[in-house]
Amino acid sequence: MAKKVLLVDDSTTTLMMEEMILKQRTNYECVTAKDGLDAISRAVVEAPDLVLMDVVMPRMNGFEACKRMRTESSLSKTPIILVTTRGEEEYVEAGFQSGCNDYITKPINGFELVTLLQSYLGE
Amino acid sequence: MSTMSDLPAKHERKTSVQTLGDQAKVYAARMRLQNAIDQADALDAIREIAGNLIGTEEVAVFKIDKKRSELWLYWSFGIDPNKHSVLEVRREPKLKQVLNGKPVFRLKLSGESLLSTDDPVNALIPVLADGYPCAVIVLFRLFSHKAGIEPVDREICEVLSNCAGRAVEPCHSR
């Protein structure tokens, strides 16, 4: 069965790009959400194998959504990768404290994205 | 375990995925701009493309005046608008090339500034309407982890040049 990835971003441009890369280069099934709140409800219903989530979003940011997901028993072990605009240490540290497994910086590099997701989900 | 003989295949795969990633960025930028529902959405598309695909959260759009001697700040994100309200063409030599429809990019590792401002400027992109520039998009400081404008960024800027006209409608009459 295909692995399922939940892509979370308020930018339709980013979602389109991420979906295009993953659909062309992997067998993963992609589902999307447009902010942190939406992501939590989608994740509970869809039970994704991995969540790739932006940090800066309206309604609920990625850090908060990540923390909340960790309190859901069905999502407590799901790999969460945060997409940040900043690679500074303290910003990354805040991400790990929220419970994420990894992070990737914007602008997303296609090869890095595929390689990182495959390291969690396999090919 | 990988062997030396795997290396060319790995390199080819990396290049292939990288090319696809770049194509996806250019495609997403074009689709986002072409599907913008109105002027405000088109301006938001410019912000999204700059931040998510190129790597800057400091961007401005200047409209070109009828005499083509000045550019007036029309919209901006992440910069102090009071510092950049107007650009005089006679004081900004790089703008002449842009007003001829050609983008200008700051070279990687170059200390050169494209405009006479303290803020680093990485790209000047003409916005074309009916083949003529009606505005200029200025990309200021890039994200700290980004070394400079890459070839794919230039392709995305070409999309901005050709598809962002709606963001500055109505263009001045020529």
Interface residues (C-beta under 8 A of the other chain):
Chain A: D9 S11 T12 T13 T14 M16 M17 M20 I21 Q24 R25 T85 R86 G87 E88 T105 K106 P107 I108 N109 G110 F111 L113 V114
Chain B: K14 V17 Q18 L20 G21 D22 A24 K25 Y27 A28 A29 M31 R32 A45 E48 I49 G51 N52 L53 I54 G55 E57 F143 S144 H145 K146
